[in-house]
Amino acid sequence: MAEEEGGFFAIENDDVATQAQIKKIYALLHRLGKDPQKFKEERGFTNYAKLTKRQASELIDELEREEFRKIEEEVKAKAEQTSVAETQQAPSQPIQQIQQTTGATDHECEGERGTGSS
């Protein structure tokens, strides 16, 4: 390692990030909806190919954690929407289940609920 360049040290060729690492970084940035050019400017480096293997690996780990959090939030939001939709449909489901199980009609089910009997 010799001179510092944009917060990162210049490196020997055998320690530079691999093409696979660089492709992975671009893929993660794309899935996260981030512009690679803006991202590297925000991080203070000029070229992904000048990252070390370790720096690229750490960056990949960070982006994967961010992607996981994003997916987790989307799943949680979807589950909440599904729960709300199921709750809105719930009142008719117990009556339909009783009818299917016992063969009772709507009137008979309503009568049982009204008397408080089980």
C-alpha positions, 0 to 999 in steps of 0.5 A: 500500500502506498499513497491514499486516494479518496479515503482508500489506499492505492493497492498492489494488483494482486490485492484488488477486488475481483471482477466477481466482487465488482459485479456483485456490488453492481448487482446489489446496488441495482436491486437496491435502486442505487446509482453506482456513480453516486454511490461511489462518490458518496463513499469517496472513491473513484473506481470500484476496480481500485477497491481491495478484496477486503474493502469489496467484501465489506461493501458487499456484506453491507449492501447484502444486509441493507437488501435483507432489511429492505426485503424484510420490511416488504414482507412485513408490510405484505403480511400486514396488508394480508392480515387486514384483508383477512380481518375484513373477511373474518365475520362470515367465515365462522358461520360458513365453517359451522354450516360446512361442519354441521350442515346448519343454515344461516338462520340456525347459526344466527339463532345459536349466536343470539342465545349464547348457547354453544 
